[in-house]
């Protein structure tokens, strides 16, 4: 069984964990209606994606 030779210091442990943070999802602006939307998703306001109407919102 593998056993650590030395105790891991708090600095090394915390530096390793520093990348495990939770971030809010990034937002982009819809080029059609200029409302915020998630990237690579159909805009929930106007229903457009990549310049084409995908869903009818009216």
LINJOUR-V350970 format. One record per residue. N is the residue number from 1. RES is the residue in one letter. PSI is psi in radians with two decimals (999 if undefined). D_CENTER is the distance of its C-alpha to the mean C-alpha in Angstrom with 2 decimals. Layout:
# LINJOUR-V350970
n;res;psi;d_center
N;RES;PSI;D_CENTER
N;RES;PSI;D_CENTER
This chain:
# LINJOUR-V350970
n;res;psi;d_center
1;X;2.37;38.53
2;X;2.29;36.42
3;X;2.33;36.91
4;X;2.42;35.37
5;X;-0.58;38.09
6;X;2.71;36.77
7;X;2.37;34.76
8;X;2.21;31.17
9;X;2.82;31.07
10;X;-0.63;28.72
11;X;-0.76;27.49
12;X;-0.76;26.63
13;X;-0.81;25.06
14;X;-0.57;22.87
15;X;-0.64;21.92
16;X;-0.63;20.72
17;X;-0.07;18.64
18;X;-0.33;17.13
19;X;0.04;14.04
20;X;0.46;13.29
21;X;2.76;11.75
22;X;2.28;9.23
23;X;2.67;6.95
24;X;2.58;6.36
25;X;2.51;3.72
26;X;2.66;5.32
27;X;2.57;8.54
28;X;3.00;11.21
29;X;2.32;14.89
30;X;2.24;16.87
31;X;-0.31;19.84
32;X;-0.97;22.20
33;X;-0.07;21.99
34;X;0.56;19.88
35;X;2.65;17.81
36;X;2.47;14.09
37;X;2.85;12.07
38;X;2.46;8.80
39;X;2.56;9.06
40;X;0.53;11.33
41;X;2.74;12.52
42;X;2.40;15.97
43;X;2.19;16.46
44;X;-0.31;17.67
45;X;-0.86;20.17
46;X;-0.29;22.07
47;X;0.24;21.13
48;X;2.60;20.78
49;X;2.22;18.68
50;X;0.64;19.75
51;X;0.07;22.79
52;X;2.51;24.10
53;X;2.09;24.53
54;X;-0.81;23.05
55;X;2.58;23.78
56;X;2.04;26.58
57;X;-0.05;25.52
58;X;999;29.08
